[in-house]
Amino acid sequence: MAALWARTLLLLVVAQAASAALGVEDEVPEEWLLLHVVQGQIGAGNYSYLRLNHEGTIVLRLHSLRGDADLYVSDSTLHPSFDHYELQSATCGQDVVSVPAHFQRPVGIGIYGHPSHQESEFEMKVYYDRTVEPSPFGEGAYAPDSTAPGQRRAHGPEDAAQEEGSVLWTVLIGILKLVVEILF
């Protein structure tokens, strides 16, 4: 029985490693239009700053290729940080932030290298989300609820499910690595 579990775990680890090596990614909705791909490296405890000028709803998907890079976004400063931001994603996996169309442009993007790794390598894809249509009454007709700087915005149920899946995969991979290391 233990041999069967060991083989199953080994197959899962090999499948995960193969998909990572081949660059297999989560599919994106057909309505998302890829605008830019930004790659870079960031030292532990440092920031790289980018400026977003595109109008409309923009989706930022940050993938840490090595280490752990986190994403901070603000429409009130061009240098957001973990102390001052409007939107953020600081997971151990893929970080995703949707920048609403009502954010004032330019939007500041901060990519932070987590101190748990000496250096982090990342790739960020910038998508234009065509599913959200602009209001026929203009941007001033409706002021969405605002949150104070430094507060997290509420996430919808679909964001929670995606984050739970990401955390689950991270935990599962860690356990599988440990089991494989013990067995071999």
VENQUIPE-V123679 format. One line per field, one symbol per residue. burial: # if it has 9 or more other ideal C-beta (glycine too) atoms within 8 Angstrom, else .. A space follows every 50 residues. Layout:
burial=???
This chain:
burial=.....#..##.##..#...............#.#...#...###..#.#. ##.#.#########..#########....##..########.#######. #.#.#.########..#.###########...................#. .........#.##..##.##.##..##.##....
